[in-house]
Amino acid sequence: MEKRFLDLGRMAYQRGIVTYTDFLNLNEQNILYGIRPEFSYLTIESFGGYEMAERQMAAFVPDALLFCPEYPIACIRIAPLGKKFAESLNHRDYLGAILNLGLDRTKTGDILVEEEQAHLFCQEKIADFICENLTRIRHTAVMAQHVEIKNFSYEPKVQEVKGTIASLRLDSLLSLAFGASRSSLVGLIEGGKVFVGGKLVTSNGYQPKEGDLVSVRGMGRFRFQSSGGKSKKGRSYVTLLKYI
């Protein structure tokens, strides 16, 4: 992965063009963040099709180019042909149907699932193929259509979680957010599944800052909204925004 990043950066610099990665997951974005000092001759930006996207493309932009990169990302709306007979579909259903078309996960970004439809972000070059071939998910007939990214808007659903914690440590915040014991979360943190502000964190005692976005692979994500005041027992009051 590091070699691929270095090759893309070198190509951008030598040819004076913008180069792009495939869609990167959080771990791959963390690897790129770790070697970023080696790209002092470039600007590196990332985007996933909408604000707060988890899976993102990185763009390597030569310093001589003073413009924002135009990411080769398409947005596709997937909806049932007949709502009356449509099943309740989840993220796994949509992803499975898309991968069953023979596509690699690196070519697709986030899938935003709503009650009766979903939006998929993918590389532009495979968008037409998906629209033509994605006709069924499980037993539900669907239609996939292009959506102009500039016309796309997304307001995530959040649940406010308030409580008190012994200290502003990462494991304490995770425990409050997901209703699990701190000890049961140790494996997730030490196993490299927790990211704070896009960076991998493997220390239970790490202290996120207010406003940080915390992502836990396989469980979800939340924003550390605020902290303030102490209870009579010396515990800190905190507020989290959990994305649902």
C-alpha positions in Angstrom: 0.0 0.0 0.0 2.8 2.5 0.9 4.5 1.7 -2.4 1.3 2.4 -4.3 1.0 5.8 -2.6 4.6 6.7 -3.3 4.2 5.7 -7.0 1.0 7.9 -7.3 2.8 10.8 -5.6 5.8 10.5 -7.9 3.6 10.3 -11.0 1.7 13.4 -10.0 4.9 15.4 -9.4 6.8 14.2 -12.5 3.9 14.6 -14.9 2.3 17.7 -13.3 -1.1 16.0 -13.1 -3.5 15.1 -10.3 -3.5 11.4 -9.5 -6.1 9.5 -7.4 -6.2 6.4 -5.3 -9.1 3.9 -5.2 -11.5 4.3 -2.3 -9.5 3.9 1.0 -10.9 2.4 4.2 -9.9 4.0 7.5 -6.9 1.8 8.0 -5.5 2.7 4.5 -6.1 6.3 5.2 -4.2 6.0 8.4 -1.2 4.4 6.4 -1.3 7.4 4.0 -1.4 9.8 7.0 1.7 8.1 8.4 3.8 8.6 5.3 2.5 12.1 4.5 5.8 13.9 5.5 7.4 12.1 2.5 5.1 14.2 0.1 6.4 17.7 1.0 6.3 18.5 -2.7 2.6 17.7 -3.1 -0.7 18.6 -1.6 -2.8 15.6 -0.5 -6.5 15.9 -0.1 -9.3 13.3 0.2 -13.0 13.1 -0.5 -15.7 10.4 -0.5 -18.5 12.1 -2.4 -20.1 13.9 0.6 -19.1 15.5 3.8 -18.2 13.0 6.5 -17.7 10.0 4.1 -15.8 7.2 5.8 -14.4 5.6 2.6 -12.5 8.3 0.7 -10.3 8.8 -2.4 -7.0 10.6 -1.9 -5.8 13.1 -4.5 -2.1 13.9 -5.0 -2.0 17.5 -6.3 1.3 19.1 -7.5 1.9 22.4 -5.8 2.1 24.1 -9.2 -1.6 23.3 -9.7 -3.8 25.8 -7.9 -7.2 24.3 -8.2 -9.4 21.8 -6.4 -9.3 18.3 -7.8 -12.3 17.0 -9.5 -12.7 13.5 -8.0 -13.9 10.8 -10.4 -16.7 9.8 -8.1 -20.3 9.1 -9.1 -23.4 8.8 -6.9 -26.0 6.2 -7.6 -29.5 6.0 -6.1 -30.8 2.5 -5.6 -34.6 2.1 -5.0 -37.1 -0.7 -5.4 -39.2 -0.9 -8.5 -42.3 -1.6 -6.5 -42.5 -0.4 -2.9 -45.4 -2.6 -2.1 -43.4 -5.8 -2.5 -40.0 -4.5 -1.4 -38.1 -6.2 1.4 -36.3 -4.3 4.2 -32.7 -4.1 3.0 -29.7 -3.4 5.1 -26.1 -2.3 4.3 -24.9 -5.9 4.0 -27.7 -6.7 1.4 -26.7 -3.7 -0.8 -23.0 -4.4 -0.5 -23.4 -8.1 -1.3 -25.4 -7.4 -4.4 -22.9 -4.9 -5.7 -19.9 -7.2 -5.1 -21.8 -10.1 -6.7 -21.5 -8.1 -9.9 -17.8 -8.9 -9.9 -16.7 -5.5 -8.6 -13.8 -4.9 -6.2 -14.7 -3.2 -2.9 -11.9 -0.7 -3.6 -13.9 0.7 -6.5 -16.9 1.6 -4.3 -17.2 4.1 -1.4 -19.9 4.5 1.2 -23.4 3.1 1.0 -25.9 5.3 2.7 -29.0 3.2 3.6 -32.3 5.0 4.1 -35.8 3.5 4.8 -36.8 2.9 1.1 -33.6 3.5 -0.8 -29.8 3.8 -0.7 -27.1 5.9 -2.2 -23.9 4.4 -3.4 -20.7 6.2 -4.2 -18.4 4.6 -6.7 -15.7 5.4 -9.3 -17.2 7.1 -12.4 -15.9 4.5 -14.7 -18.1 1.7 -13.2 -21.2 3.8 -12.6 -22.9 2.9 -15.9 -22.1 -0.8 -15.4 -23.8 -0.8 -12.0 -26.9 1.1 -13.3 -27.3 -1.4 -16.1 -26.6 -4.6 -14.1 -27.9 -4.0 -10.6 -31.5 -5.1 -11.0 -32.2 -7.2 -7.9 -31.2 -7.2 -4.3 -32.2 -10.4 -2.5 -35.8 -10.9 -3.8 -36.4 -7.2 -4.5 -36.3 -5.8 -8.0 -34.5 -2.5 -8.0 -33.5 0.4 -10.2 -30.1 2.1 -10.0 -29.9 5.7 -11.4 -27.2 8.4 -11.5 -27.6 11.3 -9.1 -25.6 14.5 -9.6 -23.3 14.8 -6.6 -23.7 18.6 -6.6 -27.4 18.0 -6.0 -26.9 15.4 -3.3 -27.5 16.3 0.3 -27.3 14.1 3.3 -28.3 14.8 6.9 -27.1 11.9 9.1 -29.4 10.7 11.9 -27.9 11.1 15.3 -28.8 10.1 18.8 -27.6 12.2 21.7 -26.0 10.2 24.4 -25.3 11.8 27.8 -23.7 10.3 30.8 -20.9 10.4 33.3 -17.5 8.6 32.9 -14.6 8.1 35.3 -12.2 9.9 33.0 -12.1 11.2 29.4 -10.3 8.1 28.1 -11.1 6.5 24.8 -12.3 3.3 26.4 -14.6 5.2 28.7 -16.2 7.1 25.8 -16.6 3.8 23.8 -18.3 2.2 26.8 -20.8 5.0 27.1 -21.4 5.2 23.3 -22.0 1.5 22.8 -23.3 0.4 26.2 -20.5 -2.1 26.7 -18.0 -2.7 29.5 -14.6 -1.1 29.2 -12.9 -4.5 29.5 -14.9 -5.9 26.5 -13.7 -3.0 24.3 -10.0 -3.5 25.0 -9.7 -6.0 22.1 -11.2 -3.6 19.7 -8.8 -0.8 20.6 -5.7 -2.9 20.8 -6.8 -4.8 17.6 -6.6 -1.7 15.4 -10.3 -1.2 14.9 -10.7 2.2 16.5 -9.9 5.5 14.7 -10.1 9.0 16.1 -10.2 11.8 13.6 -9.2 9.3 10.9 -6.1 8.2 12.8 -5.6 4.7 14.2 -5.5 4.7 18.0 -4.4 1.6 19.9 -4.1 3.0 23.4 -7.0 2.6 25.8 -5.9 5.7 27.7 -5.9 8.0 24.7 -7.9 11.1 25.4 -10.0 12.4 22.4 -10.6 16.1 22.1 -14.1 17.7 21.9 -15.3 17.6 18.4 -13.3 14.4 17.4 -15.1 11.8 15.3 -14.5 8.3 16.7 -15.1 5.3 14.3 -15.2 1.7 15.4 -15.1 -0.8 12.6 -18.1 -3.1 12.8 -19.8 -1.0 15.5 -20.4 2.5 14.2 -19.2 6.0 15.0 -19.9 8.9 17.2 -18.7 12.5 17.8 -17.3 13.5 21.2 -19.5 16.6 21.4 -18.7 18.1 24.8 -17.6 17.6 28.4 -18.2 19.8 31.4 -18.7 19.6 35.1 -18.2 16.8 37.6 -20.7 14.7 39.5 -20.5 14.4 43.3 -18.5 11.2 42.8 -16.0 13.1 40.7 -17.1 11.6 37.3 -17.1 13.8 34.2 -20.3 14.7 32.4 -20.1 14.2 28.6 -22.3 14.4 25.6 -21.8 12.3 22.5 -23.6 12.3 19.1 -24.0 8.7 17.9 -24.7 8.2 14.2 -27.5 5.7 13.7 
